[in-house]
Amino acid sequence: MEIKKGDIVQVTSSENKWYPCLVIVSDVKEFGIQGYTSMPTQGDAYIRLKKEEYEIVGEAVVLAE
C-alpha cells in the first residue's frame, strides 16, 4: 500500500519513544514520513519516522491546517 498525506500510521518500533502512538502523515519523504499527533490544549506534536518504524492503519477524516 502506498502511503500518502492524510494517512494514519502507528509507531510499531518499540525502540521509538512514541511507541505505540498514532500519527497523521503530513508529508511523505524518501526516508519515510513526517507527521503529527494532536494533543488537546497543547497543539500538535511533530515527528519523523523511518519506513521500518510504522504501519499504515487508516486515513484521517480531519487534518490540521
PyRosetta script that sets phi, psi and omega in degrees:
from pyrosetta import init, pose_from_sequence

init()
pose = pose_from_sequence("MEIKKGDIVQVTSSENKWYPCLVIVSDVKEFGIQGYTSMPTQGDAYIRLKKEEYEIVGEAVVLAE")
pose.set_psi(1, 129.9)
pose.set_omega(1, -179.8)
pose.set_phi(2, -83.1)
pose.set_psi(2, 129.7)
pose.set_omega(2, -178.4)
pose.set_phi(3, -81.5)
pose.set_psi(3, 147.2)
pose.set_omega(3, -179.8)
pose.set_phi(4, -145.3)
pose.set_psi(4, 165.0)
pose.set_omega(4, 176.9)
pose.set_phi(5, -55.7)
pose.set_psi(5, 134.9)
pose.set_omega(5, 179.4)
pose.set_phi(6, 96.7)
pose.set_psi(6, -12.1)
pose.set_omega(6, 175.1)
pose.set_phi(7, -68.9)
pose.set_psi(7, 153.8)
pose.set_omega(7, 174.5)
pose.set_phi(8, -106.7)
pose.set_psi(8, 129.8)
pose.set_omega(8, 177.2)
pose.set_phi(9, -120.7)
pose.set_psi(9, 157.4)
pose.set_omega(9, 173.4)
pose.set_phi(10, -115.0)
pose.set_psi(10, 134.7)
pose.set_omega(10, 177.1)
pose.set_phi(11, -70.1)
pose.set_psi(11, 118.5)
pose.set_omega(11, -175.8)
pose.set_phi(12, -108.6)
pose.set_psi(12, -4.8)
pose.set_omega(12, 177.6)
pose.set_phi(13, -85.4)
pose.set_psi(13, 112.2)
pose.set_omega(13, -178.9)
pose.set_phi(14, -66.4)
pose.set_psi(14, -11.4)
pose.set_omega(14, 177.5)
pose.set_phi(15, -85.0)
pose.set_psi(15, -11.5)
pose.set_omega(15, 179.2)
pose.set_phi(16, -86.2)
pose.set_psi(16, 135.6)
pose.set_omega(16, -177.6)
pose.set_phi(17, -65.5)
pose.set_psi(17, -15.4)
pose.set_omega(17, 177.7)
pose.set_phi(18, -89.2)
pose.set_psi(18, -0.8)
pose.set_omega(18, 179.6)
pose.set_phi(19, -59.7)
pose.set_psi(19, 131.2)
pose.set_omega(19, -4.7)
pose.set_phi(20, -104.9)
pose.set_psi(20, 43.5)
pose.set_omega(20, -175.7)
pose.set_phi(21, -60.7)
pose.set_psi(21, 156.3)
pose.set_omega(21, 172.1)
pose.set_phi(22, -96.5)
pose.set_psi(22, 138.7)
pose.set_omega(22, -175.3)
pose.set_phi(23, -132.0)
pose.set_psi(23, 136.3)
pose.set_omega(23, 174.5)
pose.set_phi(24, -92.8)
pose.set_psi(24, 128.2)
pose.set_omega(24, -177.8)
pose.set_phi(25, -72.7)
pose.set_psi(25, 123.6)
pose.set_omega(25, 176.3)
pose.set_phi(26, -104.4)
pose.set_psi(26, -20.0)
pose.set_omega(26, -179.5)
pose.set_phi(27, -160.1)
pose.set_psi(27, 135.3)
pose.set_omega(27, 176.7)
pose.set_phi(28, -96.6)
pose.set_psi(28, 129.0)
pose.set_omega(28, -178.1)
pose.set_phi(29, -121.2)
pose.set_psi(29, 169.1)
pose.set_omega(29, 178.6)
pose.set_phi(30, -61.8)
pose.set_psi(30, -36.9)
pose.set_omega(30, -177.9)
pose.set_phi(31, -80.0)
pose.set_psi(31, -20.3)
pose.set_omega(31, -175.7)
pose.set_phi(32, 158.9)
pose.set_psi(32, -117.9)
pose.set_omega(32, -178.3)
pose.set_phi(33, -139.2)
pose.set_psi(33, 161.1)
pose.set_omega(33, 163.2)
pose.set_phi(34, -113.6)
pose.set_psi(34, 142.3)
pose.set_omega(34, -178.9)
pose.set_phi(35, -159.6)
pose.set_psi(35, -175.8)
pose.set_omega(35, -176.9)
pose.set_phi(36, -148.0)
pose.set_psi(36, 161.3)
pose.set_omega(36, 168.3)
pose.set_phi(37, -127.5)
pose.set_psi(37, 140.0)
pose.set_omega(37, -178.5)
pose.set_phi(38, -92.8)
pose.set_psi(38, 133.0)
pose.set_omega(38, 179.4)
pose.set_phi(39, -119.6)
pose.set_psi(39, 118.7)
pose.set_omega(39, -179.5)
pose.set_phi(40, -52.8)
pose.set_psi(40, 137.9)
pose.set_omega(40, 179.4)
pose.set_phi(41, 68.1)
pose.set_psi(41, -6.4)
pose.set_omega(41, -178.7)
pose.set_phi(42, -121.6)
pose.set_psi(42, -11.0)
pose.set_omega(42, 179.0)
pose.set_phi(43, 91.2)
pose.set_psi(43, -159.1)
pose.set_omega(43, -176.8)
pose.set_phi(44, -97.1)
pose.set_psi(44, 142.4)
pose.set_omega(44, 174.1)
pose.set_phi(45, -113.0)
pose.set_psi(45, 130.6)
pose.set_omega(45, -174.6)
pose.set_phi(46, -105.6)
pose.set_psi(46, 149.9)
pose.set_omega(46, -178.5)
pose.set_phi(47, -148.0)
pose.set_psi(47, 154.0)
pose.set_omega(47, 170.6)
pose.set_phi(48, -112.5)
pose.set_psi(48, 135.5)
pose.set_omega(48, 179.6)
pose.set_phi(49, -128.7)
pose.set_psi(49, 138.0)
pose.set_omega(49, 173.5)
pose.set_phi(50, -77.2)
pose.set_psi(50, 156.9)
pose.set_omega(50, -176.7)
pose.set_phi(51, -53.7)
pose.set_psi(51, -35.7)
pose.set_omega(51, -177.1)
pose.set_phi(52, -81.0)
pose.set_psi(52, -0.1)
pose.set_omega(52, -176.9)
pose.set_phi(53, -99.6)
pose.set_psi(53, -1.2)
pose.set_omega(53, -176.0)
pose.set_phi(54, -146.8)
pose.set_psi(54, 165.5)
pose.set_omega(54, 172.8)
pose.set_phi(55, -133.0)
pose.set_psi(55, 142.1)
pose.set_omega(55, 176.5)
pose.set_phi(56, -73.0)
pose.set_psi(56, 133.0)
pose.set_omega(56, 179.7)
pose.set_phi(57, -122.3)
pose.set_psi(57, -10.6)
pose.set_omega(57, 179.9)
pose.set_phi(58, 170.4)
pose.set_psi(58, -157.6)
pose.set_omega(58, -178.1)
pose.set_phi(59, -137.2)
pose.set_psi(59, 134.4)
pose.set_omega(59, -179.5)
pose.set_phi(60, -73.6)
pose.set_psi(60, 144.1)
pose.set_omega(60, 176.4)
pose.set_phi(61, -90.2)
pose.set_psi(61, -37.6)
pose.set_omega(61, 179.8)
pose.set_phi(62, -119.4)
pose.set_psi(62, 132.4)
pose.set_omega(62, 178.4)
pose.set_phi(63, -113.8)
pose.set_psi(63, 147.8)
pose.set_omega(63, 174.6)
pose.set_phi(64, -67.4)
pose.set_psi(64, 147.2)
pose.set_omega(64, -179.8)
pose.set_phi(65, -84.6)
pose.dump_pdb("model.pdb")
